């Protein structure tokens, strides 16, 4: 009956203690309130039995139930319907610039650097429901995989389809990858613009200097988080392509231009991270997720429906029934 109800004045429930005390008083004083006539014998009298004397206790029961209902009414039961409306007060546009050079197939992360990145980046995208996200691929050159969009399904499908291919010129053009990402964000009206640039190598291709690209990011107010991906020391990486088209792997030294990546991050107000395994890569994206929070304003609307009226009416009906029974059916007994 009271599922989904709240009581505004719960303190009134203490008055329910009056009911057991009243019941105790009624039991102890009942015989004293009943008139008795003692006779030596009932011979000569016709004895009849009636159920009405036993039913007179119903009057007391009705009164106690009515009292309990009135106490519950004073506790003011009400149902609350809460509706919530959220408003994004500060949107963030994010472009993820992903290195897709052959070295991203190195197996120092499981199953390789590129697939590990895709798994972690997918979780990051799912955790940004109120932001727009775009993707940029780069190797020896760069291009936009997905323009910034609020449709996360499109972004996730595009991310899943990223793989190493021979269509893009080989190498690692960090400057071009950053510049393409800046180009996608420069006209954005978002309150905050962010680039997450990931690479596992050094800038050895492209015609745009990474420092020039970082200056463009500063000019357009774009913060850049840089991630150096790869273990410390040697890593099992592609070194040649076999006649059957598969890669031949060998252990080579990991080279990441950490100085350059730190300079880009510091110049744009971002931060540099180094991911040497799957767990660290996941932790980096979690930290970026915490650093770049979208401000959301939540409005709650409460609709209160008072339920005490029904209890008062029911208590009144019980008291009225008790009064009628007292003055009609049980009039000769009470």
C-alpha positions as CSV (number, residue, x, y, z in Angstrom):
1,X,0.0,0.0,0.0
2,X,2.8,2.4,0.9
3,X,5.3,1.3,-1.8
4,X,7.0,4.4,-3.3
5,X,5.7,6.6,-0.5
6,X,7.7,9.0,1.7
7,X,6.6,10.4,5.1
8,X,7.5,14.0,5.6
9,X,6.9,14.1,9.4
10,X,8.2,10.7,10.6
11,X,8.3,11.9,14.2
12,X,4.5,11.5,14.5
13,X,4.9,7.7,14.3
14,X,6.0,7.8,18.0
15,X,2.3,8.4,18.8
16,X,1.6,4.9,17.7
17,X,3.0,3.8,21.1
18,X,-0.3,5.1,22.5
19,X,-2.2,2.3,20.8
20,X,-0.7,-0.7,22.7
21,X,-1.0,1.3,26.0
22,X,-4.6,1.9,25.3
23,X,-5.2,-1.7,24.4
24,X,-3.6,-2.7,27.7
25,X,-5.7,-0.3,29.6
26,X,-8.9,-1.6,27.9
27,X,-8.1,-5.2,28.8
28,X,-7.3,-4.4,32.5
29,X,-10.4,-2.2,33.0
30,X,-12.9,-4.1,30.9
31,X,-14.5,-6.2,33.7
32,X,-14.8,-3.1,36.0
33,X,-16.7,-1.3,33.3
34,X,-19.2,-4.1,32.8
35,X,-22.2,-4.3,35.2
36,X,-22.7,-7.6,37.0
37,X,-25.9,-9.1,38.5
38,X,-25.3,-12.0,40.9
39,X,-28.2,-14.4,41.4
40,X,-28.2,-17.7,43.4
41,X,-29.9,-19.6,40.6
42,X,-31.2,-19.2,37.1
43,X,-34.1,-21.6,37.6
44,X,-37.3,-20.2,36.3
45,X,-35.5,-18.0,33.8
46,X,-35.3,-18.7,30.1
47,X,-31.7,-18.5,29.0
48,X,-30.8,-17.2,25.6
49,X,-27.4,-16.7,24.1
50,X,-26.4,-13.8,21.8
51,X,-23.2,-13.0,19.8
52,X,-23.7,-9.3,20.2
53,X,-22.0,-9.0,23.6
54,X,-18.8,-10.5,22.1
55,X,-19.0,-8.3,19.0
56,X,-19.0,-5.1,21.1
57,X,-15.2,-5.3,21.2
58,X,-15.4,-4.3,17.5
59,X,-16.2,-0.8,18.6
60,X,-12.8,-0.5,20.4
61,X,-11.0,-2.0,17.4
62,X,-12.6,0.5,15.1
63,X,-11.6,3.3,17.3
64,X,-7.9,2.1,17.5
65,X,-7.7,1.6,13.7
66,X,-9.1,5.1,13.2
67,X,-6.5,6.5,15.6
68,X,-3.7,4.7,13.8
69,X,-4.9,6.1,10.5
70,X,-5.0,9.6,11.9
71,X,-1.4,9.3,13.2
72,X,-0.2,8.1,9.8
73,X,-2.0,11.0,8.2
74,X,-0.1,13.4,10.5
75,X,3.1,11.8,9.4
76,X,2.1,13.2,5.9
77,X,2.6,10.4,3.4
78,X,3.4,11.6,-0.1
79,X,4.6,10.1,-3.4
80,X,7.5,11.9,-5.1
81,X,7.9,11.9,-8.8
82,X,11.4,13.1,-9.7
83,X,12.3,14.1,-13.3
84,X,15.8,15.0,-14.3
85,X,17.0,17.2,-17.1
86,X,20.6,17.7,-17.9
87,X,22.2,20.5,-19.8
88,X,25.8,20.5,-21.0
89,X,27.2,23.9,-20.1
90,X,30.7,23.3,-21.4
91,X,31.4,21.1,-24.4
92,X,34.7,19.6,-25.4
93,X,35.8,18.8,-29.0
94,X,38.5,16.1,-29.1
95,X,40.6,14.9,-32.0
96,X,42.7,11.7,-31.6
97,X,45.7,11.7,-33.8
98,X,46.9,8.1,-34.2
99,X,50.2,6.8,-35.6
100,X,49.5,4.0,-38.1
101,X,53.1,3.3,-39.2
102,X,54.4,-0.2,-39.5
103,X,56.1,0.1,-36.1
104,X,52.7,0.2,-34.5
105,X,52.5,-3.5,-35.1
106,X,55.2,-4.2,-32.6
107,X,54.2,-6.8,-30.1
108,X,55.5,-5.2,-26.9
109,X,51.9,-4.5,-26.1
110,X,49.2,-7.2,-26.5
111,X,48.4,-8.2,-29.1
112,X,50.3,-5.3,-30.7
113,X,50.5,-1.5,-30.1
114,X,47.8,-0.5,-32.6
115,X,45.2,-3.0,-31.4
116,X,45.9,-2.2,-27.7
117,X,45.5,1.5,-28.5
118,X,42.2,0.8,-30.3
119,X,40.7,-1.1,-27.3
120,X,41.7,1.6,-24.8
121,X,40.6,4.5,-27.1
122,X,37.2,2.8,-27.7
123,X,36.5,2.9,-23.9
124,X,37.7,6.5,-23.7
125,X,35.2,7.4,-26.5
126,X,32.3,5.6,-24.7
127,X,33.1,7.6,-21.6
128,X,32.7,10.9,-23.4
129,X,28.9,10.9,-24.2
130,X,28.6,14.7,-24.2
131,X,31.6,15.6,-26.3
132,X,32.4,15.6,-30.0
133,X,35.3,13.4,-31.2
134,X,37.2,13.1,-34.4
135,X,40.0,10.8,-35.7
136,X,43.2,11.5,-37.6
137,X,45.5,8.9,-39.0
138,X,49.1,9.6,-39.9
139,X,52.3,7.8,-40.9
140,X,54.5,9.4,-43.5
141,X,51.5,11.6,-44.3
142,X,48.2,12.3,-42.6
143,X,44.5,12.5,-43.3
144,X,41.2,12.9,-41.4
145,X,39.6,9.5,-40.7
146,X,36.5,11.0,-39.1
147,X,35.6,14.7,-38.7
148,X,34.5,15.7,-35.2
149,X,31.1,14.4,-34.5
150,X,28.8,13.7,-31.6
151,X,27.7,10.4,-33.2
152,X,29.8,8.0,-31.1
153,X,28.7,5.0,-33.2
154,X,30.4,6.5,-36.3
155,X,33.6,7.2,-34.4
156,X,33.7,3.7,-32.9
157,X,33.2,2.1,-36.3
158,X,36.0,4.3,-37.8
159,X,38.3,3.5,-34.9
160,X,37.7,-0.2,-35.3
161,X,38.5,0.0,-39.1
162,X,41.9,1.6,-38.5
163,X,44.7,-0.7,-39.5
164,X,48.2,-0.6,-41.0
165,X,48.1,-0.3,-44.8
166,X,50.6,0.5,-47.6
167,X,48.4,3.2,-49.1
168,X,49.8,5.8,-46.7
169,X,53.4,6.7,-47.3
170,X,55.7,5.1,-44.7
171,X,57.4,6.9,-41.9
172,X,56.3,9.0,-38.9
173,X,55.2,12.5,-39.7
174,X,54.3,13.8,-36.2
175,X,54.1,17.4,-37.5
176,X,51.6,16.6,-40.2
177,X,49.5,14.5,-37.9
178,X,49.4,17.3,-35.4
179,X,48.7,19.9,-38.1
180,X,45.8,17.9,-39.5
181,X,44.3,17.6,-36.1
182,X,44.6,21.4,-35.5
183,X,42.9,22.0,-38.9
184,X,39.9,19.9,-37.8
185,X,39.6,21.9,-34.5
186,X,40.6,25.5,-35.5
187,X,37.0,26.5,-36.4
188,X,35.4,24.7,-33.5
189,X,33.1,26.8,-31.3
190,X,33.5,24.5,-28.3
191,X,34.6,25.9,-25.0
192,X,37.5,23.5,-24.9
193,X,39.5,22.0,-27.8
194,X,41.8,19.0,-27.2
195,X,44.2,16.9,-29.3
196,X,45.4,13.5,-28.1
197,X,48.5,12.7,-30.2
198,X,50.0,9.2,-30.0
199,X,53.2,8.0,-31.6
200,X,55.8,5.3,-31.1
201,X,58.6,6.9,-33.0
202,X,60.5,10.0,-34.1
203,X,59.5,12.6,-36.6
204,X,61.2,11.5,-39.8
205,X,58.7,12.3,-42.6
206,X,56.4,15.1,-43.7
207,X,56.9,18.7,-44.7
208,X,55.5,20.4,-41.6
209,X,57.8,20.8,-38.6
210,X,56.2,19.6,-35.3
211,X,57.1,22.8,-33.5
212,X,55.3,24.9,-36.2
213,X,52.3,22.6,-35.8
214,X,52.4,23.1,-32.0
215,X,52.5,26.9,-32.5
216,X,49.4,26.6,-34.6
217,X,47.7,24.7,-31.8
218,X,48.7,27.5,-29.3
219,X,47.3,30.1,-31.7
220,X,43.9,28.4,-31.9
221,X,43.8,27.6,-28.2
222,X,44.1,23.9,-28.6
223,X,45.5,21.8,-25.8
224,X,47.6,18.8,-26.8
225,X,48.2,15.6,-24.8
226,X,51.0,13.5,-26.2
227,X,51.6,9.8,-25.6
228,X,54.8,8.0,-26.4
229,X,53.9,4.3,-27.0
230,X,56.4,1.5,-26.6
231,X,58.4,-0.4,-24.0
232,X,61.8,0.6,-22.8
233,X,64.6,-1.1,-24.6
234,X,64.1,-3.7,-27.3
235,X,60.7,-4.6,-28.9
236,X,59.6,-7.3,-31.3
237,X,58.8,-5.2,-34.4
238,X,58.3,-5.6,-38.2
239,X,61.7,-5.5,-40.0
240,X,60.7,-6.8,-43.5
241,X,57.9,-8.1,-45.6
242,X,58.0,-11.8,-46.6
243,X,57.1,-12.9,-50.2
244,X,53.7,-14.1,-48.9
245,X,52.9,-10.6,-47.7
246,X,53.4,-11.3,-44.0
247,X,55.8,-9.3,-41.8
248,X,59.0,-10.7,-40.6
249,X,59.6,-9.7,-37.0
250,X,62.9,-8.9,-35.2
251,X,64.0,-7.3,-32.0
252,X,64.8,-3.6,-32.5
253,X,65.5,-0.7,-30.3
254,X,62.5,1.5,-29.4
255,X,63.1,5.1,-30.4
256,X,60.6,7.8,-29.2
257,X,61.4,11.5,-29.4
258,X,60.2,12.2,-25.8
259,X,61.9,15.6,-25.8
260,X,59.8,16.7,-28.8
261,X,56.6,15.2,-27.4
262,X,57.2,17.0,-24.0
263,X,57.8,20.3,-25.8
264,X,54.5,20.0,-27.8
265,X,52.5,19.2,-24.6
266,X,54.1,22.0,-22.5
267,X,53.7,24.6,-25.2
268,X,50.0,23.9,-25.7
269,X,49.1,23.5,-22.0
270,X,48.8,19.7,-22.2
271,X,50.8,16.8,-20.7
272,X,53.1,14.1,-21.9
273,X,52.7,10.5,-21.0
274,X,54.7,7.3,-21.7
275,X,52.9,4.0,-22.1
276,X,55.2,1.0,-21.9
277,X,52.4,-1.7,-21.5
278,X,48.6,-2.2,-21.8
279,X,47.9,-1.2,-18.2
280,X,49.9,2.1,-18.4
281,X,48.2,2.9,-21.7
282,X,44.8,2.4,-20.1
283,X,45.7,4.4,-17.0
284,X,46.9,7.3,-19.3
285,X,43.5,7.5,-21.0
286,X,41.7,7.3,-17.7
287,X,43.8,10.3,-16.4
288,X,43.1,12.3,-19.5
289,X,39.4,11.5,-19.1
290,X,39.6,12.9,-15.6
291,X,41.6,16.0,-16.6
292,X,39.2,17.0,-19.4
293,X,35.8,17.0,-17.7
294,X,32.7,18.3,-19.4
295,X,30.6,20.5,-17.1
296,X,27.1,19.3,-17.0
297,X,24.3,21.1,-15.2
298,X,21.6,18.9,-13.8
299,X,18.0,20.0,-13.0
300,X,15.7,17.9,-10.9
301,X,12.0,18.6,-10.8
302,X,10.0,17.2,-7.8
303,X,6.2,16.5,-8.1
304,X,4.6,15.7,-4.7
305,X,1.3,14.0,-4.4
306,X,-0.1,14.1,-0.9
307,X,-1.7,10.9,0.3
308,X,-2.9,11.9,3.8
309,X,-6.4,12.8,2.7
310,X,-7.4,9.2,2.0
311,X,-6.2,8.2,5.5
312,X,-8.2,11.0,7.2
313,X,-11.4,10.1,5.2
314,X,-11.0,6.4,6.1
315,X,-10.5,7.2,9.7
316,X,-13.6,9.5,9.7
317,X,-15.6,6.7,8.2
318,X,-14.5,4.2,10.8
319,X,-15.3,6.7,13.6
320,X,-18.7,7.3,12.1
321,X,-19.4,3.5,11.9
322,X,-18.3,3.1,15.5
323,X,-20.7,5.9,16.5
324,X,-23.6,4.4,14.6
325,X,-23.0,0.9,16.1
326,X,-22.7,2.3,19.6
327,X,-26.0,4.1,19.4
328,X,-27.9,1.3,17.5
329,X,-26.8,-2.3,17.6
330,X,-24.8,-2.1,20.9
331,X,-26.8,0.6,22.6
332,X,-28.0,-1.7,25.4
333,X,-24.5,-2.9,26.1
334,X,-22.4,0.2,26.2
